[in-house]
Amino acid sequence: MSTLNSHGSTNTRDELKYIDLESKSIPKLLISYSITTFMGLFLSSIYSITDALFVGHGLGIDALGAISAVLPFTIIQGAISATIGGGASVIISRLIGAKDYKKSGEIVVNSTVFFWLVSIIISVVGLVFIDELVIVLGVADNLYDYARRYLIIILIGNVFSTGFSSIMRAEGKMVYSLFQWIIPISINICLDATFVFGMGMSVEGVAWATVISQVFGFVMSAFYFIRISKFDYKGARLSVNNILNITKNGLPSLLQQAIISATLIALNWVMVTVGGSNMQTVFGILNKLFMLGIVPVVAITQALQPIAGYNYGAGNGSRVKAVLNWSIFISLIMSFLSLGIYECIPSYLIRIFTDDYLVIEECVYALKIIATSLPLLFLPSVVGAIAQSIGKKVLAIFMFASNYIFVPPLAILIFNLCGQPYMWYSFVIAGAIASVMSISPLMHVYKALRRC
């Protein structure tokens, strides 16, 4: 039986997608969802690398270091989107599994208004305390001016910094969610080239390219939710309970991103203390490549959530367990594939960013060490994602945090005991600790699924 959306059209095709979530082969379903998610994340990482290429070769190594040092703030910016959009998508996945489309529409309305409110507050506070913000981020003194000028423009465009693609994925619109990534990122890359090389702009050009592309993403999102989405928005009301529920479900994502950001800030301070702005630039390059290396695992964890959330809401624990098993297997393979690439061609990858011989030499040495942590990081991420999908919020927070919180103290400890060249092993040791810590929570999740 088809249903009517707020525009009066039938949802038979959408119902077929939900039947797929209930009955389609788990490996095929997970891979199909992962491919579209992977393409969006991969393109986002390629954009980040291309952005750095334009900055490094067009504006110089100091500009590249400054923008890399601001990354913790952009992660927090993304964390707000991930918290609200991710929290809403977890709820919506369950609601769709229970065939409640009206409540789903109300969650979309509440999440959108909530995001705008939080973004405006962050922008105003950030602009008022811009100097203090740059200092807190741990930006080296000779990179300060570049970072400040870049960050001001990013704050101005903060309200456009999400398109809620996670909600689109929860609704089963994987292709549109992919284009929600592809089109703005492609625009960003083109504008980077135009502003930096064509018009000779400095970091302001890079920042405006980012903001303009975000505006395009915002327009695409508005069109989707107004004209394409099947959700029923009639009678939707703003509710404190809805907002609290969205926040609670998205809290693991917020804490995960906040911990990543805090880790990067701490490492920024460590790098500046150890080797000044040059070492901070090295870390910025390594971080971009590392983020690219974990894209396959992130794609798997994002793809499993709507599948697991829907089937958990429908009371089908065996399919949730199958999603978990296949996610672990595929993530393991992809982690070793990323490791192989980084071990085989590190110098070619580093030369994308700079021609500076000393920077290349240090980056190659560090990358080959850090890359060995990739096969150790996927299990906590998968366990955290499945825990979030089935409502185990505390467990999800614990798992997401475990991959990152040990890196800064280990880096400081190893630096003091063994010296700077060995400091990079902190990533490997931290990954090993997190992987071991995830085994008991994994058993806890399996036990919970047997009762579903």
C-alpha positions in Angstrom: 0.0 0.0 0.0 1.4 3.4 -1.0 1.3 6.5 1.3 1.0 10.1 0.5 3.6 12.7 1.3 3.1 16.4 2.0 3.0 17.1 -1.8 0.3 14.5 -2.5 2.5 12.1 -4.3 2.8 8.4 -3.6 5.7 6.7 -1.9 5.6 3.2 -3.5 9.1 3.5 -4.8 10.3 4.6 -1.3 8.5 1.7 0.3 10.4 -0.7 -2.0 13.6 0.8 -0.6 12.5 0.0 2.9 11.7 -3.5 1.8 15.3 -3.7 0.7 16.4 -2.7 4.1 14.3 -5.6 5.5 15.2 -8.3 3.1 18.0 -7.5 0.7 21.3 -9.4 1.2 23.3 -7.6 3.9 26.7 -7.7 2.0 25.0 -6.2 -1.1 23.1 -3.6 0.9 26.1 -2.6 2.9 28.4 -2.3 -0.1 25.8 -0.3 -2.1 25.3 2.1 0.7 29.0 2.3 1.4 29.9 3.0 -2.2 27.8 6.2 -2.4 29.0 7.3 1.1 32.6 6.5 0.2 32.4 8.5 -3.0 31.2 11.5 -1.1 33.8 11.2 1.7 36.6 10.4 -0.8 35.8 13.4 -2.9 35.7 15.5 0.3 39.2 14.2 1.2 40.4 14.8 -2.3 39.0 18.4 -2.0 40.9 18.8 1.2 44.1 17.6 -0.5 43.5 19.7 -3.6 42.8 22.7 -1.3 46.1 22.1 0.3 47.8 21.8 -3.1 46.6 25.2 -4.2 47.6 26.7 -0.9 51.0 25.0 -0.6 52.1 25.6 -4.2 50.2 28.9 -4.7 50.6 30.7 -1.4 53.6 28.9 0.3 54.3 26.5 3.1 53.4 29.0 5.9 49.9 29.5 4.5 49.5 25.7 4.3 50.6 25.4 7.9 48.2 28.1 9.0 45.1 26.6 7.4 46.1 23.1 8.7 46.4 24.5 12.2 42.8 25.8 12.0 41.6 22.3 11.2 40.5 21.6 14.8 37.9 24.4 14.5 36.6 23.1 11.2 36.2 19.7 12.8 34.2 21.3 15.6 32.2 23.0 12.9 31.5 19.7 11.3 30.8 18.1 14.7 27.8 20.4 15.2 26.4 19.2 11.8 27.3 15.6 12.7 25.6 15.8 16.1 22.4 17.3 14.9 22.2 15.6 11.5 23.5 12.3 12.8 21.3 12.4 15.8 18.3 13.1 13.7 19.2 10.4 11.2 19.4 7.8 13.9 15.9 8.7 15.1 14.5 8.9 11.6 16.0 5.5 10.7 14.0 3.9 13.6 10.9 5.9 12.8 11.0 4.8 9.1 11.4 1.2 10.3 8.2 1.8 12.4 6.5 3.5 9.4 6.1 6.8 11.2 6.7 9.4 8.5 4.9 12.3 10.2 7.1 12.2 13.2 10.1 11.9 10.9 9.2 15.2 9.3 8.9 16.9 12.7 12.4 15.7 13.5 13.7 17.3 10.3 12.1 20.6 11.1 13.5 20.6 14.7 17.0 19.6 13.6 17.2 22.4 10.9 16.1 25.2 13.3 18.4 23.8 16.0 21.4 23.8 13.7 20.8 27.4 12.6 20.6 28.6 16.1 23.8 26.9 17.3 25.7 28.0 14.1 24.7 31.6 14.6 25.8 31.6 18.3 29.2 30.0 17.3 29.8 32.5 14.6 29.0 35.5 16.8 31.1 34.3 19.7 34.0 33.2 17.4 34.1 36.6 15.6 34.0 38.5 18.9 36.8 36.4 20.4 38.7 35.7 17.1 42.2 36.5 18.5 41.7 34.3 21.5 40.3 31.5 19.3 43.4 31.5 17.1 45.7 31.4 20.2 43.7 28.5 21.7 44.0 26.5 18.5 47.8 26.5 19.0 48.8 28.3 15.8 52.5 29.2 15.7 53.3 32.9 15.9 54.5 33.3 12.3 51.3 31.6 11.0 49.0 33.7 13.1 48.0 36.3 10.5 47.2 33.8 7.8 45.1 31.7 10.3 43.1 34.7 11.6 42.2 36.1 8.1 41.1 32.6 7.0 39.1 31.9 10.1 37.1 35.1 10.0 35.6 34.3 6.7 34.9 30.7 7.7 33.0 31.9 10.7 30.9 34.3 8.5 29.7 31.4 6.4 29.2 28.9 9.3 25.4 28.9 9.0 25.7 27.2 5.6 28.1 24.5 6.7 25.8 21.5 6.4 23.3 19.9 4.0 22.1 17.2 6.3 23.2 14.4 3.9 23.0 12.0 6.8 19.2 12.5 7.0 19.0 11.8 3.2 20.9 8.6 3.7 18.5 7.6 6.5 15.7 8.1 4.1 17.4 5.9 1.6 18.2 8.7 -0.9 21.9 7.6 -1.3 22.4 9.1 -4.8 21.1 12.5 -3.8 23.2 12.5 -0.6 26.2 11.7 -2.8 25.5 14.7 -5.1 25.0 16.8 -1.9 28.8 16.2 -1.5 29.9 16.1 -5.1 28.5 19.4 -6.4 29.6 21.8 -3.6 33.0 20.2 -3.4 33.5 20.4 -7.2 32.5 24.1 -7.0 35.0 24.6 -4.2 37.9 23.1 -6.1 37.1 25.2 -9.2 36.8 28.4 -7.1 40.1 27.6 -5.3 41.9 27.5 -8.6 40.2 30.7 -9.8 40.8 32.7 -6.7 44.3 31.6 -5.9 45.9 31.1 -9.4 43.5 33.1 -11.5 43.0 36.2 -9.3 46.0 36.0 -7.1 44.0 36.1 -3.9 45.6 34.9 -0.6 44.0 32.7 2.1 40.9 34.9 1.8 40.3 33.4 -1.6 40.5 29.9 -0.2 38.1 30.7 2.6 35.5 32.4 0.3 35.7 29.4 -2.1 34.7 27.2 0.9 31.8 29.5 2.0 30.4 29.9 -1.5 30.4 26.1 -2.1 28.6 25.7 1.3 25.9 28.1 0.1 25.4 25.8 -3.0 25.1 22.8 -0.6 22.5 24.7 1.5 20.4 25.4 -1.6 20.5 21.8 -2.6 19.5 20.7 0.8 16.5 23.1 0.9 15.4 21.8 -2.5 15.6 18.2 -1.3 13.6 18.7 1.9 11.0 20.9 0.2 10.5 19.1 -3.1 11.9 15.6 -3.0 11.6 14.2 0.5 8.6 12.1 1.3 8.4 13.3 5.0 5.1 15.0 6.1 5.8 18.4 7.7 2.2 19.4 8.3 1.6 20.4 11.9 5.3 20.0 12.8 6.2 21.9 15.9 9.4 22.9 17.6 9.9 20.9 20.7 12.5 21.0 23.5 12.0 17.2 23.9 12.7 16.6 20.2 15.8 18.8 20.3 17.0 16.9 23.5 16.4 13.6 21.8 18.3 14.7 18.7 21.2 15.8 20.9 21.2 12.6 22.9 21.3 10.5 19.8 24.0 12.7 18.2 26.0 13.1 21.3 28.4 10.2 20.4 29.2 12.0 17.1 29.7 15.3 18.9 32.1 13.8 21.5 33.9 11.9 18.8 34.5 15.0 16.8 35.2 17.1 19.9 37.8 14.6 21.0 39.4 14.6 17.6 39.5 18.4 17.7 40.9 18.5 21.2 43.5 15.9 20.2 44.6 18.0 17.2 44.8 21.1 19.3 46.9 19.3 21.8 49.1 17.9 19.0 49.4 21.4 17.5 50.8 22.6 20.8 53.1 19.6 21.0 54.4 20.1 17.4 55.0 23.8 17.9 56.9 23.0 21.1 59.0 20.3 19.5 59.8 21.8 16.1 58.0 25.2 15.6 55.8 26.0 12.6 57.7 23.6 10.3 56.7 20.6 12.4 53.2 22.0 12.6 53.1 22.0 8.8 54.4 18.5 8.7 51.6 17.4 11.0 49.0 19.2 8.9 50.1 17.3 5.8 50.1 14.0 7.6 46.7 14.6 9.0 45.2 15.2 5.6 46.6 11.9 4.3 45.6 10.0 7.4 42.0 11.3 7.1 42.0 10.0 3.5 43.3 6.6 4.6 40.4 6.1 7.1 37.7 7.2 4.5 36.8 3.5 3.6 36.2 2.7 7.3 34.2 5.9 7.9 32.1 5.1 4.8 31.3 1.6 6.2 30.4 3.0 9.7 28.1 5.6 8.1 26.5 3.1 5.8 25.8 0.6 8.5 23.9 3.1 10.7 20.7 3.5 8.6 20.6 -0.3 7.9 21.2 -1.2 11.5 18.9 1.5 12.8 16.0 0.5 10.5 16.3 -3.2 11.4 16.7 -2.6 15.1 13.6 -0.4 15.0 11.8 -3.3 13.2 13.0 -5.8 15.8 15.2 -7.8 13.4 18.3 -8.4 15.6 19.7 -11.1 13.3 20.1 -8.6 10.4 21.7 -6.0 12.7 24.2 -8.7 13.8 24.9 -9.5 10.1 25.6 -5.8 9.4 28.0 -5.7 12.2 29.9 -8.8 11.1 30.2 -7.7 7.5 31.2 -4.2 8.5 34.1 -5.6 10.6 35.2 -7.9 7.7 35.1 -5.2 5.0 36.7 -2.6 7.3 39.6 -4.9 8.0 40.3 -5.5 4.3 40.1 -1.7 3.5 42.4 -0.8 6.4 45.2 -3.1 5.1 44.7 -1.7 1.6 45.2 1.8 2.8 48.2 0.7 4.7 49.7 -0.9 1.6 49.3 2.3 -0.4 51.0 4.5 2.2 53.9 2.1 2.7 54.5 1.8 -1.1 54.3 5.4 -2.4 54.7 7.8 0.5 57.0 10.3 -1.2 54.7 10.7 -4.2 51.8 11.5 -1.9 53.8 14.1 0.1 55.0 15.9 -3.1 51.3 16.7 -3.8 51.6 19.4 -1.1 55.1 20.7 -1.3 58.5 20.7 -3.0 60.4 21.4 0.3 62.9 18.6 0.6 63.1 18.7 4.5 59.4 18.7 4.8 59.1 15.8 2.4 61.8 13.8 4.2 60.1 14.2 7.6 56.6 13.5 6.3 57.7 10.3 4.5 59.4 9.0 7.7 56.4 9.8 9.8 53.7 8.6 7.4 55.2 5.1 7.1 55.0 4.8 10.9 51.5 6.4 11.4 50.0 4.3 8.6 50.6 1.1 10.6 47.9 2.2 13.0 45.2 2.0 10.3 44.4 -1.7 10.8 44.1 -1.0 14.6 41.5 1.8 14.4 38.6 0.2 12.5 37.2 -2.0 15.2 36.5 0.8 17.8 34.9 2.8 15.0 32.6 0.0 13.9 31.6 -0.9 17.4 30.9 2.7 18.2 28.7 3.1 15.1 26.6 0.0 15.8 26.2 1.0 19.4 24.9 4.4 18.4 22.5 2.8 15.9 20.9 0.6 18.6 20.7 3.3 21.2 23.8 2.4 23.3 24.9 6.0 23.6 27.4 5.7 26.5 29.1 2.7 24.8 29.3 4.6 21.5 30.9 7.6 23.1 33.4 5.4 24.8 34.3 3.6 21.6 34.6 6.8 19.5 36.8 8.4 22.1 39.2 5.5 22.5 40.8 5.9 19.1 42.1 9.4 19.9 42.4 10.3 23.6 45.7 8.4 24.1 47.6 10.0 21.3 48.7 13.4 22.9 49.9 12.0 26.2 51.7 9.2 24.5 53.3 11.7 22.1 54.6 13.8 25.0 55.8 10.7 26.9 57.6 9.2 24.0 59.2 12.5 23.0 60.5 13.0 26.5 61.8 9.4 26.8 63.1 8.7 23.3 63.1 12.0 21.3 61.2 13.5 18.4 61.8 10.8 15.7 60.0 8.2 17.8 57.1 10.5 18.7 55.1 9.2 15.7 54.8 5.8 17.3 52.3 7.2 19.7 49.6 6.8 17.0 50.4 3.1 16.7 50.4 2.4 20.4 47.2 4.4 20.9 45.5 2.4 18.1 46.6 -0.9 19.7 45.2 0.2 23.1 41.9 1.2 21.5 41.6 -2.0 19.6 42.1 -4.2 22.6 39.6 -2.0 24.6 36.9 -2.6 22.0 36.8 -6.4 22.4 34.7 -6.4 25.5 32.2 -3.8 24.3 31.9 -5.8 21.0 30.8 -8.8 23.1 28.3 -6.6 24.9 26.8 -5.5 21.6 26.4 -9.1 20.4 24.7 -10.0 23.7 22.3 -7.1 23.3 21.4 -8.1 19.8 20.5 -11.7 20.9 17.8 -10.2 23.0 16.4 -8.0 20.1 
